Amino acid sequence: MRIITLNVNGIRSATTKGVVKWLESPDLQWDVLCLQEIKADEADVPDAMRAPAGSFSAFYSAQKKGYSGTALHAKRKPDRFIRGFGVPEFDNEGRYLQADFGDVSVISAYFPSGSAGPERQESKFRFLEAFVPHLNQLKASGREIILCGDVNIAHKEIDLKNWKSNQKNSGFTPEERAWLTERFDTDGWVDVFRRIDPRPDRYTWWSARGQAYANNVGWRIDYQIATPGIAAKAHAAGIYTKEKFSDHAPLVIDYDFSL
């Protein structure tokens, strides 16, 4: 099972940058594709991204036009799609889309960014607080869970180039980092990429400022976070940087598992 997660920073924009050709290439052979920040109502999704590579698809758009939103595409038809996690403030922004396959669930999630200012950072903290009970409920269900998406938090110093100068900035504050540490170390969730790849300089997002992408001055803020059983089946992970569809790169993880 190959799962890809990508913040497209606009599904229409990513389509013009060649993401469809990549997704439909014979070599890729993905099973589930999770997209974030689609920035489009379902009616405005380009035809080529409605069901790429013949997939079964669901979209969860924000009520606000051109903002946020998630999508999930699967080669096997899910038993069901679930939109939202029951908190109106964030469900109205289309931040959570779940697909159930038997006793496995794959989730496309887009955590808020706090970089626009204090008000957005407070919204981000509210999201993190509200999301914990839902994560606990998922874990207690006994299902295997793979949460994919843009978490907008770099966990450790290894996860961003300029960590010293970013310790007070959204995405690397002590509070946000501690939130992730608690999920991994206390609650038992697994950062699947780091389980496989412990190397530095492995990033999934780069600022548009300066030559950040060219110089690999980035952040690792896109994750696949899983329950221990299915996390243990992950055997290969990669960040695709040969082409640029967005300011984020696709995170691709292979699991020794079939849906």
C-alpha positions as CSV (number, residue, x, y, z in Angstrom):
1,M,0.0,0.0,0.0
2,R,1.4,3.3,-1.1
3,I,0.0,6.5,0.5
4,I,0.8,10.0,-0.7
5,T,0.1,13.2,1.2
6,L,0.5,16.6,-0.4
7,N,-0.6,20.1,0.4
8,V,-1.4,21.4,-3.1
9,N,-1.7,25.1,-2.1
10,G,-4.6,25.2,-4.6
11,I,-5.8,22.2,-6.5
12,R,-6.2,24.3,-9.6
13,S,-2.7,25.7,-9.3
14,A,-1.2,22.2,-8.8
15,T,-3.0,20.9,-11.9
16,T,-1.4,23.6,-14.0
17,K,2.0,22.6,-12.6
18,G,1.7,19.0,-13.8
19,V,0.5,17.1,-10.7
20,V,-1.9,15.0,-12.8
21,K,0.8,13.6,-15.1
22,W,2.8,12.6,-12.1
23,L,-0.1,11.0,-10.3
24,E,-1.0,9.0,-13.4
25,S,2.5,7.9,-14.2
26,P,2.8,4.0,-14.4
27,D,5.8,4.0,-12.0
28,L,4.0,5.7,-9.1
29,Q,1.2,3.2,-8.5
30,W,-0.3,4.8,-5.4
31,D,-3.3,3.5,-3.4
32,V,-4.4,6.5,-1.4
33,L,-3.8,10.1,-2.1
34,C,-4.5,12.8,0.6
35,L,-4.6,16.4,-0.4
36,Q,-4.8,19.5,1.7
37,E,-5.4,23.2,1.0
38,I,-7.4,22.5,-2.2
39,K,-8.8,26.1,-2.1
40,A,-11.8,25.1,-4.3
41,D,-15.4,24.2,-4.1
42,E,-16.0,20.7,-5.4
43,A,-17.7,22.1,-8.5
44,D,-14.5,24.1,-9.3
45,V,-12.1,21.1,-9.0
46,P,-10.5,20.5,-12.5
47,D,-11.9,17.5,-14.3
48,A,-8.5,15.8,-14.3
49,M,-8.3,15.9,-10.5
50,R,-11.9,14.7,-9.8
51,A,-10.8,11.0,-10.0
52,P,-7.1,10.9,-10.9
53,A,-5.9,7.5,-12.1
54,G,-9.4,6.2,-11.9
55,S,-9.7,6.7,-8.2
56,F,-12.7,7.0,-5.9
57,S,-12.7,10.5,-4.6
58,A,-14.2,12.8,-1.9
59,F,-13.8,16.5,-1.3
60,Y,-14.4,18.6,1.8
61,S,-14.3,22.3,0.9
62,A,-14.3,25.3,3.3
63,Q,-17.4,27.5,3.4
64,K,-15.1,30.4,2.7
65,K,-14.3,30.6,-1.0
66,G,-10.7,29.8,-2.1
67,Y,-9.6,28.7,1.4
68,S,-8.4,25.6,3.1
69,G,-10.2,22.3,2.2
70,T,-9.2,18.7,1.8
71,A,-9.5,15.9,-0.6
72,L,-9.0,12.1,-0.6
73,H,-8.6,9.7,-3.5
74,A,-8.4,5.9,-3.2
75,K,-7.9,3.2,-5.8
76,R,-10.2,0.9,-3.8
77,K,-13.7,2.2,-3.0
78,P,-13.9,3.0,0.7
79,D,-16.6,1.7,2.9
80,R,-17.4,5.3,3.7
81,F,-16.1,8.8,3.8
82,I,-16.5,11.0,6.9
83,R,-16.3,14.7,6.6
84,G,-15.3,16.6,9.7
85,F,-14.5,15.7,13.3
86,G,-17.4,17.4,15.0
87,V,-16.0,20.9,15.8
88,P,-17.9,23.5,13.7
89,E,-15.1,26.1,13.8
90,F,-12.8,23.7,11.9
91,D,-15.3,21.6,10.0
92,N,-16.5,24.8,8.4
93,E,-13.0,25.1,7.0
94,G,-12.9,21.6,5.5
95,R,-9.9,20.4,7.6
96,Y,-10.7,16.7,8.1
97,L,-11.7,14.0,5.6
98,Q,-11.6,10.3,6.6
99,A,-11.9,7.2,4.5
100,D,-12.6,3.8,6.1
101,F,-11.5,0.5,4.5
102,G,-12.4,-2.4,6.7
103,D,-10.6,-1.9,10.0
104,V,-8.2,0.7,8.6
105,S,-8.9,4.4,8.3
106,V,-6.9,6.9,6.3
107,I,-7.4,10.6,7.1
108,S,-6.5,13.8,5.2
109,A,-6.1,16.6,7.7
110,Y,-5.1,20.2,7.3
111,F,-4.1,21.8,10.6
112,P,-4.4,25.6,10.9
113,S,-1.4,27.8,10.3
114,G,-0.7,30.5,12.9
115,S,1.8,32.4,10.8
116,A,-0.7,35.1,9.7
117,G,-0.8,36.6,13.2
118,P,-1.9,36.2,16.9
119,E,-5.6,35.6,16.0
120,R,-4.7,32.7,13.7
121,Q,-2.3,31.3,16.3
122,E,-5.0,31.2,18.8
123,S,-7.2,29.4,16.4
124,K,-4.4,26.9,15.9
125,F,-4.2,26.3,19.6
126,R,-7.9,25.8,19.8
127,F,-7.7,23.2,17.0
128,L,-4.9,21.3,18.8
129,E,-6.9,21.2,22.0
130,A,-10.1,20.1,20.3
131,F,-8.3,17.5,18.2
132,V,-6.9,15.5,21.1
133,P,-10.2,13.9,22.2
134,H,-10.9,12.9,18.7
135,L,-7.4,11.3,18.3
136,N,-8.0,9.5,21.6
137,Q,-11.3,8.2,20.3
138,L,-9.8,7.0,17.1
139,K,-7.0,5.2,18.9
140,A,-9.5,3.6,21.4
141,S,-11.6,2.3,18.5
142,G,-9.1,-0.4,17.9
143,R,-8.9,0.5,14.2
144,E,-5.6,1.0,12.5
145,I,-5.3,4.7,11.6
146,I,-3.0,6.7,9.3
147,L,-3.4,10.4,9.7
148,C,-1.9,12.2,6.7
149,G,-1.5,15.9,6.2
150,D,0.0,19.3,6.7
151,V,0.3,19.6,10.5
152,N,2.0,23.0,10.3
153,I,4.4,22.0,13.1
154,A,8.1,21.0,12.8
155,H,8.6,18.6,15.7
156,K,12.4,18.7,16.5
157,E,15.4,20.8,15.6
158,I,16.3,18.3,12.9
159,D,12.9,19.1,11.2
160,L,13.8,22.7,10.0
161,K,16.9,24.3,8.8
162,N,16.9,27.5,10.8
163,W,15.6,26.2,14.1
164,K,17.5,28.7,16.3
165,S,15.8,31.7,14.8
166,N,12.3,30.1,14.7
167,Q,11.8,29.1,18.3
168,K,9.2,31.9,18.9
169,N,7.6,31.6,15.5
170,S,4.4,29.7,14.7
171,G,5.1,26.1,13.7
172,F,8.1,25.7,16.1
173,T,6.9,27.2,19.4
174,P,7.6,25.1,22.5
175,E,3.8,24.6,23.0
176,E,3.3,23.2,19.5
177,R,6.3,21.0,19.7
178,A,5.2,19.7,23.1
179,W,1.8,18.9,21.6
180,L,3.4,16.6,19.1
181,T,5.8,15.0,21.6
182,E,2.8,14.1,23.8
183,R,1.0,12.5,20.9
184,F,4.1,10.4,20.1
185,D,5.6,9.7,23.5
186,T,2.6,9.5,25.7
187,D,-0.4,8.6,23.4
188,G,1.5,6.1,21.3
189,W,1.1,7.6,17.8
190,V,4.0,7.0,15.4
191,D,5.7,9.6,13.2
192,V,6.1,7.1,10.3
193,F,8.6,9.0,8.2
194,R,11.0,9.4,11.2
195,R,10.6,5.7,12.0
196,I,12.2,5.0,8.6
197,D,14.4,8.0,7.9
198,P,16.4,9.6,10.7
199,R,18.4,11.9,8.4
200,P,18.7,15.7,8.6
201,D,17.8,18.1,5.8
202,R,14.6,16.2,4.9
203,Y,11.9,18.8,4.4
204,T,8.4,19.1,2.9
205,W,7.9,22.8,2.8
206,W,9.9,25.8,1.7
207,S,9.2,29.5,2.0
208,A,8.8,31.5,-1.3
209,R,11.2,34.1,0.1
210,G,14.8,34.2,-1.1
211,Q,16.2,30.9,-2.5
212,A,14.7,28.7,0.2
213,Y,13.8,25.8,-2.2
214,A,17.0,26.0,-4.2
215,N,19.1,26.0,-1.0
216,N,16.9,23.4,0.8
217,V,16.1,25.8,3.6
218,G,12.9,24.1,4.6
219,W,10.6,22.7,7.2
220,R,9.2,19.2,7.7
221,I,5.6,19.9,8.5
222,D,3.8,17.2,6.4
223,Y,3.3,13.9,8.2
224,Q,1.9,10.4,8.1
225,I,1.1,9.7,11.8
226,A,-0.2,6.2,12.5
227,T,-1.2,3.7,15.1
228,P,1.7,1.4,16.1
229,G,0.4,-1.7,14.3
230,I,0.3,-0.3,10.8
231,A,3.2,2.0,11.4
232,A,5.4,-1.1,11.9
233,K,4.4,-2.2,8.4
234,A,5.9,0.9,6.8
235,H,9.1,0.0,4.9
236,A,10.0,2.9,2.6
237,A,9.5,6.6,2.7
238,G,10.4,9.4,0.3
239,I,9.9,13.1,-0.3
240,Y,9.4,13.8,-4.0
241,T,11.4,16.9,-5.1
242,K,12.1,16.2,-8.8
243,E,9.1,18.4,-9.7
244,K,7.4,21.2,-7.9
245,F,3.6,21.2,-7.8
246,S,3.3,23.5,-4.7
247,D,5.3,25.1,-2.0
248,H,5.0,21.6,-0.3
249,A,6.5,18.4,-1.6
250,P,4.6,15.1,-1.7
251,L,5.4,12.7,1.1
252,V,5.2,9.1,-0.1
253,I,5.2,6.1,2.3
254,D,4.9,2.4,1.4
255,Y,3.4,-0.1,3.8
256,D,3.6,-3.9,3.7
257,F,-0.2,-4.0,3.7
258,S,-3.1,-4.3,1.3
259,L,-6.4,-2.4,1.6
